[in-house]
Amino acid sequence: RNIKRRNLVSSLSYGRITEQLFFGNLILAVGIWLIFVIASFFLYPDTMLTMAGAIYALNALIFTIVALSISFLIGSLSKNKNIASAMTNIIALGSSFICGVFVPQALLGESVLNFAKCLPTYWYVRSNELIYGLTDFNFESLKPIFCNMVIVLGFAVVIFIVTFVIGRIRRKE
């Protein structure tokens, strides 16, 4: 609380502070993503040294950005570490079950999948399934994958905007 107050009376604007926090967290998130990609090269060299491996890595990077945006939103909504931890578990595990991370999407019911389409995890998993089934790497076969990636990035942008608006409202209070 004292650090937050100190930041609010500094010469930096709230937007600039938020921007610096975002870029600091982005560097950390990309660093963690990079560690996982490097580990993937050691664990699955046959896959990662192909075009499919590069697309998997790009898809994971985009989902990392969404995870970062969701963490920013949770941080702006919660004032307590325990609440933030509970929200994180509910969102991560809930979306994983609903969107086909633990159970293949083909086994999920139509109503569950229709609801899951409102979540970025669904589009990430869908892209991974499409990448897995690729045989040709041409524009037509990659188009649905890149469309899914754009949808996931759209979620990230919307979540960041919501987070910024919530932060402005809370700061005025």
NORBEL-V694206 format. One record per backbone hydrogen bond with DSSP energy under -0.5 kcal/mol. NH is the residue of the N-H (numbers start at 1). CO is the residue of the C=O. If there is no record, write none. Layout:
((NH CO) (NH CO))
This chain:
((5 1) (6 2) (7 3) (8 4) (9 5) (10 7) (17 13) (18 14) (19 15) (20 16) (21 17) (22 18) (23 19) (24 20) (25 21) (26 22) (27 23) (28 24) (29 25) (30 26) (31 27) (32 28) (33 29) (34 30) (35 31) (36 32) (37 33) (38 34) (39 35) (40 36) (41 37) (42 38) (43 39) (44 40) (47 44) (48 44) (49 45) (50 47) (53 47) (54 50) (55 51) (56 52) (57 53) (58 54) (59 55) (60 56) (61 57) (62 58) (63 59) (64 60) (65 61) (66 62) (67 63) (68 64) (69 65) (70 66) (71 67) (72 68) (73 69) (74 70) (75 71) (76 72) (77 73) (78 74) (84 80) (85 81) (86 82) (87 83) (88 84) (89 85) (90 86) (91 87) (92 88) (93 89) (94 89) (94 90) (95 91) (96 92) (97 93) (98 94) (99 95) (100 96) (101 96) (102 96) (107 104) (108 104) (108 105) (113 109) (114 110) (115 111) (116 112) (117 113) (118 115) (119 116) (122 116) (122 119) (123 119) (124 120) (125 121) (126 122) (127 123) (128 124) (129 125) (130 126) (131 127) (132 128) (133 129) (134 131) (138 136) (142 138) (143 139) (144 140) (146 142) (147 143) (148 144) (149 145) (150 146) (151 147) (152 148) (153 149) (154 150) (155 151) (156 152) (157 153) (158 154) (159 155) (160 156) (161 157) (162 158) (163 159) (164 160) (165 161) (166 162) (167 163) (168 164) (169 165) (170 166) (171 167) (172 168) (173 169))
